[in-house]
C-alpha cells in the first residue's frame, strides 16, 4: 500500500465531512447522507484490491 492512497483517503474524508456539514446546515440532510455514502463507496473501491491481496497472502501463508 502506498502513502498516496492514504493521502487520497484522508482527502476524501475531509471533503466529505465539509460537504456534509454544509449540506446539513442548509437543511439538505438527504444529500449529506448520499455524499457520505458516495465517499464511503469510493474509498471501498480503492481498498478492495488490497483486502483481496491480504486474503490471498494469508491463504498462501497457511496453505489453505
BELNOR-V584056 format. One record per residue. N is the residue number from 1. BURIAL is # if it has 24 or more other ideal C-beta (glycine too) atoms within 12 Angstrom, else .. Layout:
BEGIN
n=N burial=BURIAL
n=N burial=BURIAL
END
This chain:
BEGIN
n=1 burial=.
n=2 burial=.
n=3 burial=.
n=4 burial=.
n=5 burial=.
n=6 burial=.
n=7 burial=.
n=8 burial=.
n=9 burial=#
n=10 burial=.
n=11 burial=.
n=12 burial=#
n=13 burial=.
n=14 burial=.
n=15 burial=.
n=16 burial=#
n=17 burial=.
n=18 burial=.
n=19 burial=#
n=20 burial=#
n=21 burial=.
n=22 burial=.
n=23 burial=.
n=24 burial=.
n=25 burial=.
n=26 burial=.
n=27 burial=.
n=28 burial=.
n=29 burial=.
n=30 burial=.
n=31 burial=.
n=32 burial=.
n=33 burial=.
n=34 burial=.
n=35 burial=#
n=36 burial=#
n=37 burial=.
n=38 burial=.
n=39 burial=#
n=40 burial=.
n=41 burial=.
n=42 burial=.
n=43 burial=#
n=44 burial=.
n=45 burial=.
n=46 burial=.
n=47 burial=.
n=48 burial=.
n=49 burial=.
n=50 burial=.
n=51 burial=.
n=52 burial=.
n=53 burial=.
n=54 burial=.
n=55 burial=.
n=56 burial=.
n=57 burial=.
n=58 burial=.
n=59 burial=.
n=60 burial=.
n=61 burial=.
n=62 burial=.
n=63 burial=.
n=64 burial=.
END
